Amino acid sequence: MRRAYLDYNATAPLREAARAAMMAAMSETGNASSVHAEGRAARRRREDAREKVAALVGAKPEMVVFTAGGTEANNLALKGAFRAGLVDGLVVSAIEHPSVLETAAGCGCPVRVVPVTPDGVVDLAILETVLATHAGRALVSIMMANNETGAMQPWREIAALARKYGALLHSDAVQAAGRVRLAWPILDADMLSVSGHKIGGPQGAGALVMREDLAIAPHLDGGGQERRLRAGTENIAAIAGFGAAAAEASAGLADMERVHALRGRLEAAIVAQTPNAVIFAAGVDRLANTTCFACPGLSAQLLLMALDLDGLAVSSGSACASGKVGRSHVLAAMGVGEALIGGAIRASLGWATTEEDIDLFAIAYGRLVNRNRNTLAA
Ligand code: PLP
């Protein structure tokens, strides 16, 4: 049976170039710290990847610290800044990924959580009040784009407020990288987290991109790798795959217009079948590939299972690590009612998504709606 994969925000398909780079790295022996030819070859692969990941976010290669993913990059940013004594409190938004929210809560320092508007965008007035009343120096950690709704955060304004109040600024750009053009000097951030598997690289590879002069505390001790911030022999194959994916993602940014049109087609199909469906954050700037919707009377559990049986891979707005459908803290922070939260489905598209994939979705969704006419709210 033909399947359509519409869950790029969970993980994207591995790009051929990434697979080839990993296979090439895996077929060679060499520790990037060794001085011999084999070691130098591994080092070259690592540094080539560093250049490509830097280019993805418009940064310099020296700014890239490789990690084992976005979660680790977020941990390193928050804990590293606090443990180094650079900041004495954290300011995060209510819609951050758990790797920011839970890390912040476990840091042992004051944490203030800034709410979002009903459109899923950080409330700038409250952010300003929080920063104005913060005693000491804060680290502001706000994501570039939300993973569930795709809502872009008002980055220029956030950066301006952080600067105005002398705060350090970190952004979880895991979902934005490779989908919107990121250019470091314009971003005016101190640290940025990215992840390999959201852009077609391998799972378990990521990076914290940070200002070269920022002396955060190490995350792992016991070796000089990655500016002494993350000790341990590097996973060269994963890093090489990440680099190859970053290069393709940078080159393919223009394709996001096509993806945007496909998302429009998908949302049109939803609205045509269920005119009372709610598309979250539809009124604000969103990632071109993401839609999160709910239809009164249809539960996410039912939708997920029925669509899966019809060949569609989508996720609930809030699939948690156990694979169960949990309650979305993002939608809750937007003030969405429990009934709609329980029906939220996210479809996220990417470079390999085709019109046929969207049509497959439209047919499956139509079938499902027809089967459930009785339970659908008027
Ligand atoms: N931040 C955001 C916004 C994410 O969507 C994710 C993954 O879902 C992460 C961080 C974690 O990244 P990784 O899976 O590479 O640890």
Residues whose N, C-alpha, C, O or C-beta is under 5 A from the ligand:
A	BS01	PLP	N9 A10 G69 G70 T71 E72 H97 S99 A145 N147 D172 V174 Q175 S195 G206
